[in-house]
Amino acid sequence: MTEKNNKVAVVTGGSRGIGRAIVLALSGMGLDVVCNYRSGKDAAQETVRLAENLSGRVTVMKFDVADHGSVKKAFKEIIAEKKRIDVLVNNAGIARDNLIAMMKSDQWRDVLETNLYGVFYCCQAVTRQMLKQRYGRIVNITSVIGFTGNAGQANYAAAKAGIVGLTRSLAKELASRNITVNAVAPGYIETDMTSELPDAAKEAMLAQVPLGRVGTPEDVANAVKFLVSDDASYITGQVIHVNGGMFMG
Ligand SMILES: NC(=O)c1ccc[n+]([C@@H]2O[C@H](COP(=O)([O-])OP(=O)(O)OC[C@H]3O[C@@H](n4cnc5c(N)ncnc54)[C@H](O)[C@@H]3O)[C@@H](O)[C@H]2O)c1
């Protein structure tokens, strides 16, 4: 689908993995995409290059979603320059796995600050503009782990489950102004985040996937693409599970 338009999208953590695939998918729809990154400028530039090869419009912007002041400043700049923000995809996320008995408060805090506070900061930063426009599409990337839990990932699961509550509440708050807020919950997707897992863990996860293959970043991006398209204008407060049947919510 190519919808040539003047819509502006912001994707957090777009320098690699699922975020990169989302940036490419949205720029492929004709959106003007701001690709946020925290570190890894080269990777972010590579995302831009890949988009340009597909005639997409992508610019990069460095900020840390866990830093409230930086988020406010960045979105102010984006709105000043682009005059609007139509789509926000909260994709940036980290994992700091440990069993609860051993978990350091830093590990707990870092994950909550990036994966949950970061989503809150970015949602809040676009809300006023979207209300003014009477249009907006917010998509939050949660995880199957937010639904099933996982030993060694209490911090990650808490943050990802928190995103679901935030998504539903915000969907109710903003619906009257034609702003939809949804979540996408990936299962086991092949990215840098999962490549570090031991082979045994990968095999165990794959064994739980009825479709019998690992997901790709594009599988997730396709769901995001649908949720921001006009075809999804009557869908809000929902979670789309992209997990090969690993969990059926
Ligand atoms: N890969 C999977 O199997 C899987 C499964 C379920 C959910 N997810 C979620 O999908 C999202 C993307 O995951 P991925 O696998 O592509 O991970 P990844 O580690 O490959 O990429 C994460 C991206 O987020 C960015 N990021 C991290 N902290 C940031 C911060 N504070 N500010 C700005 N950017 C930041 C990173 O720079 C990177 O670009 C995450 O929210 C993750 O939790 C991934």
The ligand as an SDF file (V2000), in Angstrom:
LIG
                    3D

 44 48  0  0  0  0  0  0  0  0999 V2000
   13.0650   -9.4300   19.4570 N   0  0  0  0  0  0  0  0  0  0  0  0
   12.0500   -9.9930   20.0680 C   0  0  0  0  0  0  0  0  0  0  0  0
   11.8870  -11.2230   20.0610 O   0  0  0  0  0  0  0  0  0  0  0  0
   11.0070   -9.1420   20.7630 C   0  0  0  0  0  0  0  0  0  0  0  0
    9.8970   -9.7990   21.2940 C   0  0  0  0  0  0  0  0  0  0  0  0
    8.9090   -9.0640   21.9340 C   0  0  0  0  0  0  0  0  0  0  0  0
    9.0420   -7.6870   22.0380 C   0  0  0  0  0  0  0  0  0  0  0  0
   10.1410   -7.0610   21.5280 N   0  0  0  0  0  0  0  0  0  0  0  0
   10.2070   -5.6100   21.6860 C   0  0  0  0  0  0  0  0  0  0  0  0
   10.3680   -5.0030   20.4240 O   0  0  0  0  0  0  0  0  0  0  0  0
   11.1010   -3.7940   20.5630 C   0  0  0  0  0  0  0  0  0  0  0  0
   12.3060   -3.8200   19.6220 C   0  0  0  0  0  0  0  0  0  0  0  0
   13.0950   -4.9370   19.9630 O   0  0  0  0  0  0  0  0  0  0  0  0
   14.3160   -5.4780   19.0600 P   0  0  0  0  0  0  0  0  0  0  0  0
   14.3130   -6.9400   19.1890 O   0  0  0  0  0  0  0  0  0  0  0  0
   14.2900   -4.8380   17.7380 O   0  0  0  0  0  0  0  0  0  0  0  0
   15.5130   -4.9440   19.9670 O   0  0  0  0  0  0  0  0  0  0  0  0
   16.9380   -4.3280   19.5690 P   0  0  0  0  0  0  0  0  0  0  0  0
   17.7400   -4.4090   20.8240 O   0  0  0  0  0  0  0  0  0  0  0  0
   17.4530   -4.9480   18.3360 O   0  0  0  0  0  0  0  0  0  0  0  0
   16.5500   -2.8190   19.2680 O   0  0  0  0  0  0  0  0  0  0  0  0
   16.0690   -1.9630   20.2900 C   0  0  0  0  0  0  0  0  0  0  0  0
   16.1820   -0.5430   19.8010 C   0  0  0  0  0  0  0  0  0  0  0  0
   15.7780    0.3490   20.8700 O   0  0  0  0  0  0  0  0  0  0  0  0
   16.7900    1.3330   21.0270 C   0  0  0  0  0  0  0  0  0  0  0  0
   16.7870    1.8200   22.3980 N   0  0  0  0  0  0  0  0  0  0  0  0
   17.0530    1.1150   23.5260 C   0  0  0  0  0  0  0  0  0  0  0  0
   16.9770    1.9250   24.5930 N   0  0  0  0  0  0  0  0  0  0  0  0
   16.6660    3.1550   24.1350 C   0  0  0  0  0  0  0  0  0  0  0  0
   16.4420    4.4150   24.7570 C   0  0  0  0  0  0  0  0  0  0  0  0
   16.5420    4.5650   26.0850 N   0  0  0  0  0  0  0  0  0  0  0  0
   16.1380    5.4900   23.9780 N   0  0  0  0  0  0  0  0  0  0  0  0
   16.0460    5.3520   22.6320 C   0  0  0  0  0  0  0  0  0  0  0  0
   16.2480    4.1910   21.9930 N   0  0  0  0  0  0  0  0  0  0  0  0
   16.5500    3.1050   22.7330 C   0  0  0  0  0  0  0  0  0  0  0  0
   18.0730    0.6400   20.6410 C   0  0  0  0  0  0  0  0  0  0  0  0
   19.0730    1.5650   20.3270 O   0  0  0  0  0  0  0  0  0  0  0  0
   17.6050   -0.1730   19.4190 C   0  0  0  0  0  0  0  0  0  0  0  0
   17.5620    0.6380   18.2810 O   0  0  0  0  0  0  0  0  0  0  0  0
   11.4730   -3.6940   22.0400 C   0  0  0  0  0  0  0  0  0  0  0  0
   10.5420   -2.8880   22.7160 O   0  0  0  0  0  0  0  0  0  0  0  0
   11.3760   -5.1290   22.5110 C   0  0  0  0  0  0  0  0  0  0  0  0
   11.1270   -5.2020   23.8830 O   0  0  0  0  0  0  0  0  0  0  0  0
   11.1240   -7.7560   20.8890 C   0  0  0  0  0  0  0  0  0  0  0  0
  1  2  1  0
  2  3  2  0
  2  4  1  0
  4  5  1  0
  4 44  2  0
  5  6  2  0
  6  7  1  0
  7  8  2  0
  8  9  1  0
  8 44  1  0
  9 10  1  0
  9 42  1  0
 10 11  1  0
 11 12  1  0
 11 40  1  0
 12 13  1  0
 13 14  1  0
 14 15  2  0
 14 16  1  0
 14 17  1  0
 17 18  1  0
 18 19  2  0
 18 20  1  0
 18 21  1  0
 21 22  1  0
 22 23  1  0
 23 24  1  0
 23 38  1  0
 24 25  1  0
 25 26  1  0
 25 36  1  0
 26 27  1  0
 26 35  1  0
 27 28  2  0
 28 29  1  0
 29 30  1  0
 29 35  2  0
 30 31  1  0
 30 32  2  0
 32 33  1  0
 33 34  2  0
 34 35  1  0
 36 37  1  0
 36 38  1  0
 38 39  1  0
 40 41  1  0
 40 42  1  0
 42 43  1  0
M  CHG  2   8   1  16  -1
M  END
$$$$
